[in-house]
């Protein structure tokens, strides 16, 4: 179980790091476009569109999961989903394990 938990934790952290890299790339791209290629008056509609799309995605996540889109909740969901998938892949009975753990 420790190996499965370790793999699930690494997967969740990898997904979060990719998300962070996306936001850094987006900031760098908008910064570059604003101060070198165009002016703020030309980039502002693009910036507002990108922010609106991100807001719609976060609201969709909220509607789908009925939980706040916080980092801890998202990381926990990623971890649990990956752990369940790995347990199925390795034929590990997670429900029995959790019952035994609760019983102890």
N, CA, C and O of each residue as an XYZ file, in Angstrom:
416
protein
N       0.824     -1.196      0.000
C       0.000      0.000      0.000
C       0.863      1.253      0.000
O       0.507      2.260     -0.612
N       2.000      1.190      0.688
C       2.887      2.351      0.727
C       3.425      2.683     -0.661
O       3.571      3.853     -1.014
N       3.717      1.658     -1.437
C       4.212      1.879     -2.800
C       3.123      2.525     -3.659
O       3.397      3.438     -4.437
N       1.903      2.050     -3.514
C       0.788      2.621     -4.282
C       0.549      4.066     -3.866
O       0.345      4.930     -4.719
N       0.571      4.338     -2.564
C       0.393      5.710     -2.085
C       1.507      6.621     -2.592
O       1.259      7.770     -2.957
N       2.726      6.107     -2.614
C       3.853      6.895     -3.101
C       3.680      7.233     -4.584
O       3.906      8.371     -4.995
N       3.284      6.255     -5.373
C       3.065      6.495     -6.806
C       1.913      7.473     -7.036
O       1.997      8.340     -7.906
N       0.845      7.336     -6.260
C      -0.301      8.241     -6.400
C       0.080      9.663     -6.001
O      -0.344     10.624     -6.643
N       0.876      9.798     -4.947
C       1.321     11.136     -4.517
C       2.204     11.781     -5.583
O       2.060     12.969     -5.873
N       3.116     11.005     -6.166
C       3.977     11.539     -7.228
C       3.163     11.981     -8.430
O       3.456     13.010     -9.040
N       2.140     11.205     -8.773
C       1.286     11.561     -9.904
C       0.545     12.874     -9.634
O       0.489     13.746    -10.500
N      -0.023     13.011     -8.429
C      -0.753     14.232     -8.077
C       0.174     15.444     -8.109
O      -0.202     16.502     -8.612
N       1.374     15.292     -7.576
C       2.315     16.417     -7.584
C       2.763     16.763     -9.000
O       2.986     17.932     -9.314
N       2.896     15.752     -9.853
C       3.270     15.996    -11.251
C       2.187     16.815    -11.953
O       2.497     17.749    -12.692
N       0.928     16.470    -11.727
C      -0.181     17.209    -12.335
C      -0.188     18.655    -11.829
O      -0.388     19.581    -12.615
N       0.028     18.854    -10.537
C       0.050     20.205     -9.977
C       1.226     21.018    -10.530
O       1.082     22.216    -10.771
N       2.373     20.392    -10.730
C       3.525     21.097    -11.291
C       3.283     21.494    -12.745
O       3.708     22.565    -13.177
N       2.609     20.642    -13.491
C       2.261     20.987    -14.878
C       1.304     22.180    -14.891
O       1.434     23.071    -15.730
N       0.348     22.200    -13.969
C      -0.565     23.340    -13.865
C       0.167     24.620    -13.515
O      -0.131     25.680    -14.065
N       1.122     24.527    -12.601
C       1.926     25.697    -12.243
C       2.743     26.188    -13.441
O       2.835     27.390    -13.689
N       3.328     25.255    -14.172
C       4.107     25.621    -15.361
C       3.216     26.307    -16.405
O       3.651     27.240    -17.079
N       1.976     25.843    -16.533
C       1.038     26.486    -17.457
C       0.806     27.942    -17.058
O       0.828     28.825    -17.915
N       0.585     28.202    -15.776
C       0.341     29.573    -15.341
C       1.580     30.454    -15.520
O       1.452     31.625    -15.876
N       2.756     29.917    -15.283
C       3.991     30.680    -15.493
C       4.150     30.999    -16.984
O       4.490     32.125    -17.347
N       3.904     30.011    -17.838
C       3.988     30.222    -19.287
C       2.973     31.269    -19.739
O       3.297     32.142    -20.544
N       1.753     31.186    -19.226
C       0.717     32.156    -19.592
C       1.127     33.562    -19.178
O       0.974     34.505    -19.954
N       1.647     33.714    -17.961
C       2.084     35.028    -17.494
C       3.211     35.559    -18.375
O       3.192     36.720    -18.784
N       4.184     34.713    -18.662
C       5.323     35.152    -19.476
C       4.871     35.551    -20.882
O       5.347     36.545    -21.431
N       3.961     34.780    -21.458
C       3.474     35.098    -22.797
C       2.718     36.421    -22.816
O       2.956     37.259    -23.685
N       1.810     36.612    -21.866
C       1.056     37.869    -21.824
C       1.977     39.052    -21.506
O       1.789     40.145    -22.040
N       2.957     38.841    -20.650
C       3.922     39.900    -20.341
C       4.711     40.286    -21.590
O       4.884     41.467    -21.891
N       5.183     39.275    -22.306
C       5.945     39.516    -23.536
C       5.092     40.244    -24.569
O       5.543     41.216    -25.176
N       3.867     39.780    -24.767
C       2.996     40.417    -25.753
C       2.649     41.851    -25.367
O       2.532     42.722    -26.229
N       2.485     42.090    -24.069
C       2.091     43.424    -23.618
C       3.218     44.440    -23.771
O       2.970     45.557    -24.226
N       4.444     44.087    -23.407
C       5.500     45.076    -23.335
C       6.464     45.072    -24.519
O       7.245     46.013    -24.657
N       6.442     44.051    -25.381
C       7.339     44.041    -26.526
C       6.600     44.069    -27.856
O       6.973     44.816    -28.761
N       5.563     43.264    -27.978
C       4.910     43.132    -29.272
C       3.792     44.152    -29.468
O       3.737     44.829    -30.495
N       2.912     44.259    -28.491
C       1.742     45.113    -28.605
C       1.674     46.040    -27.408
O       2.623     46.137    -26.630
N       0.544     46.723    -27.263
C       0.328     47.567    -26.088
C      -0.755     46.933    -25.227
O      -1.408     45.970    -25.630
N      -0.931     47.491    -24.036
C      -1.922     46.949    -23.122
C      -3.331     47.056    -23.712
O      -4.170     46.191    -23.463
N      -3.594     48.100    -24.484
C      -4.930     48.283    -25.060
C      -5.272     47.169    -26.048
O      -6.447     46.856    -26.242
N      -4.287     46.585    -26.656
C      -4.526     45.477    -27.585
C      -4.567     44.128    -26.865
O      -5.262     43.215    -27.312
N      -3.844     43.993    -25.773
C      -3.762     42.723    -25.051
C      -4.865     42.588    -24.001
O      -5.209     41.471    -23.615
N      -5.418     43.695    -23.537
C      -6.422     43.637    -22.476
C      -7.606     42.725    -22.813
O      -7.999     41.934    -21.954
N      -8.201     42.789    -24.021
C      -9.306     41.853    -24.318
C      -8.866     40.385    -24.266
O      -9.626     39.528    -23.817
N      -7.649     40.096    -24.721
C      -7.130     38.730    -24.660
C      -6.964     38.288    -23.207
O      -7.317     37.166    -22.845
N      -6.429     39.174    -22.390
C      -6.225     38.868    -20.974
C      -7.555     38.614    -20.269
O      -7.672     37.671    -19.486
N      -8.543     39.438    -20.538
C      -9.856     39.252    -19.924
C     -10.520     37.959    -20.413
O     -11.216     37.292    -19.648
N     -10.308     37.611    -21.664
C     -10.858     36.367    -22.201
C     -10.227     35.162    -21.517
O     -10.933     34.232    -21.126
N      -8.912     35.167    -21.368
C      -8.213     34.064    -20.706
C      -8.661     33.947    -19.249
O      -8.889     32.843    -18.755
N      -8.787     35.076    -18.568
C      -9.246     35.050    -17.166
C     -10.684     34.537    -17.084
O     -11.021     33.794    -16.161
N     -11.517     34.916    -18.018
C     -12.903     34.437    -18.035
C     -12.982     32.941    -18.256
O     -13.778     32.257    -17.613
N     -12.159     32.425    -19.167
C     -12.136     30.982    -19.426
C     -11.686     30.226    -18.181
O     -12.256     29.187    -17.850
N     -10.670     30.738    -17.488
C     -10.201     30.089    -16.262
C     -11.275     30.117    -15.182
O     -11.412     29.159    -14.421
N     -12.033     31.199    -15.107
C     -13.118     31.290    -14.132
C     -14.211     30.278    -14.462
O     -14.758     29.649    -13.556
N     -14.536     30.111    -15.735
C     -15.555     29.146    -16.150
C     -15.100     27.724    -15.822
O     -15.900     26.908    -15.364
N     -13.812     27.423    -16.055
C     -13.286     26.093    -15.742
C     -13.354     25.828    -14.237
O     -13.746     24.738    -13.819
N     -12.978     26.809    -13.427
C     -13.041     26.623    -11.966
C     -14.481     26.455    -11.496
O     -14.747     25.649    -10.605
N     -15.409     27.200    -12.078
C     -16.810     27.061    -11.692
C     -17.357     25.707    -12.139
O     -18.141     25.088    -11.420
N     -16.953     25.248    -13.312
C     -17.346     23.916    -13.769
C     -16.820     22.832    -12.842
O     -17.525     21.867    -12.548
N     -15.583     22.987    -12.381
C     -15.011     22.047    -11.398
C     -15.837     22.062    -10.117
O     -16.130     21.011     -9.547
N     -16.210     23.257     -9.669
C     -17.025     23.374     -8.459
C     -18.365     22.684     -8.637
O     -18.809     21.966     -7.740
N     -19.021     22.886     -9.776
C     -20.315     22.250    -10.017
C     -20.191     20.733    -10.109
O     -21.062     20.003     -9.636
N     -19.117     20.267    -10.714
C     -18.928     18.823    -10.893
C     -18.599     18.115     -9.578
O     -19.093     17.016     -9.325
N     -17.774     18.735     -8.750
C     -17.318     18.082     -7.524
C     -18.050     18.527     -6.268
O     -17.958     17.859     -5.238
N     -18.768     19.629     -6.327
C     -19.459     20.209     -5.165
C     -18.487     20.486     -4.026
O     -18.841     20.341     -2.856
N     -17.268     20.884     -4.363
C     -16.287     21.267     -3.353
C     -15.524     22.492     -3.856
O     -15.478     22.771     -5.054
N     -14.937     23.203     -2.920
C     -14.180     24.393     -3.294
C     -12.956     24.006     -4.121
O     -12.313     22.995     -3.841
N     -12.634     24.803     -5.133
C     -11.451     24.484     -5.943
C     -10.163     24.956     -5.270
O      -9.429     25.771     -5.828
N      -9.892     24.442     -4.072
C      -8.657     24.789     -3.377
C      -7.571     23.800     -3.772
O      -7.857     22.729     -4.306
N      -6.344     24.162     -3.511
C      -5.220     23.305     -3.874
C      -5.260     21.976     -3.120
O      -5.003     20.923     -3.705
N      -5.579     22.020     -1.832
C      -5.609     20.785     -1.040
C      -6.715     19.846     -1.521
O      -6.494     18.641     -1.647
N      -7.897     20.388     -1.790
C      -8.994     19.545     -2.278
C      -8.647     18.919     -3.621
O      -8.886     17.732     -3.843
N      -8.083     19.727     -4.513
C      -7.737     19.225     -5.842
C      -6.645     18.158     -5.753
O      -6.722     17.131     -6.428
N      -5.631     18.399     -4.923
C      -4.545     17.426     -4.756
C      -5.075     16.129     -4.142
O      -4.675     15.038     -4.549
N      -5.966     16.249     -3.170
C      -6.540     15.059     -2.537
C      -7.378     14.260     -3.532
O      -7.324     13.031     -3.532
N      -8.152     14.940     -4.379
C      -8.946     14.246     -5.391
C      -8.048     13.524     -6.393
O      -8.312     12.380     -6.762
N      -6.983     14.202     -6.829
C      -6.049     13.562     -7.760
C      -5.405     12.336     -7.122
O      -5.278     11.290     -7.759
N      -4.998     12.470     -5.859
C      -4.362     11.375     -5.144
C      -5.300     10.181     -5.009
O      -4.912      9.048     -5.297
N      -6.531     10.431     -4.571
C      -7.474      9.332     -4.360
C      -7.857      8.641     -5.662
O      -7.993      7.419     -5.707
N      -8.030      9.425     -6.718
C      -8.379      8.823     -8.013
C      -7.241      7.949     -8.525
O      -7.473      6.845     -9.019
N      -6.017      8.441     -8.408
C      -4.878      7.662     -8.883
C      -4.649      6.423     -8.013
O      -4.306      5.357     -8.524
N      -4.840      6.568     -6.698
C      -4.668      5.423     -5.803
C      -5.684      4.334     -6.124
O      -5.340      3.153     -6.161
N      -6.926      4.724     -6.355
C      -7.962      3.746     -6.692
C      -7.621      3.031     -7.996
O      -7.812      1.821     -8.117
N      -7.110      3.793     -8.980
C      -6.745      3.204    -10.269
C      -5.558      2.238    -10.123
O      -5.548      1.161    -10.719
N      -4.575      2.633     -9.335
C      -3.417      1.758     -9.123
C      -3.796      0.500     -8.339
O      -3.269     -0.579     -8.605
N      -4.696      0.635     -7.387
C      -5.140     -0.543     -6.628
C      -5.856     -1.530     -7.547
O      -5.676     -2.741     -7.422
N      -6.659     -1.018     -8.460
C      -7.327     -1.888     -9.422
C      -6.312     -2.548    -10.341
O      -6.424     -3.736    -10.643
N      -5.331     -1.787    -10.782
C      -4.314     -2.312    -11.697
C      -3.493     -3.422    -11.045
O      -3.168     -4.418    -11.691
N      -3.158     -3.249     -9.767
C      -2.327     -4.222     -9.051
C      -3.149     -5.265     -8.297
O      -2.594     -6.038     -7.515
N      -4.463     -5.297     -8.522
C      -5.372     -6.246     -7.858
C      -5.268     -6.173     -6.333
O      -5.238     -7.200     -5.655
N      -5.213     -4.969     -5.813
C      -5.142     -4.736     -4.371
C      -6.537     -4.351     -3.879
O      -7.141     -3.417     -4.407
N      -7.047     -5.050     -2.886
C      -8.391     -4.789     -2.360
C      -8.332     -3.624     -1.371
O      -8.055     -3.808     -0.185
N      -8.597     -2.428     -1.884
C      -8.488     -1.219     -1.060
C      -9.586     -1.169     -0.002
O      -9.349     -0.707      1.113
N     -10.778     -1.639     -0.341
C     -11.878     -1.604      0.634
C     -11.584     -2.499      1.835
O     -11.831     -2.108      2.975
N     -11.071     -3.669      1.589
C     -10.706     -4.577      2.686
C      -9.570     -3.982      3.521
O      -9.581     -4.069      4.749
N      -8.599     -3.380      2.847
C      -7.478     -2.748      3.550
C      -7.984     -1.628      4.463
O      -7.555     -1.530      5.612
N      -8.886     -0.789      3.965
C      -9.400      0.318      4.766
C     -10.235     -0.192      5.943
O     -10.189      0.380      7.032
N     -10.998     -1.270      5.725
C     -11.763     -1.857      6.832
C     -10.829     -2.403      7.907
O     -11.052     -2.184      9.098
N      -9.793     -3.106      7.492
C      -8.812     -3.632      8.459
C      -8.099     -2.511      9.190
O      -7.860     -2.604     10.395
N      -7.764     -1.472      8.483
C      -7.079     -0.338      9.099
C      -8.000      0.356     10.098
O      -7.553      0.775     11.165
N      -9.277      0.479      9.759
C     -10.239      1.106     10.670
C     -10.473      0.228     11.893
O     -10.649      0.728     13.004
N     -10.472     -1.069     11.681
C     -10.687     -2.015     12.781
C      -9.530     -1.971     13.787
O      -9.744     -2.110     14.992
N      -8.318     -1.778     13.289
C      -7.162     -1.710     14.178
C      -7.188     -0.417     14.945
O      -6.297     -0.161     15.754
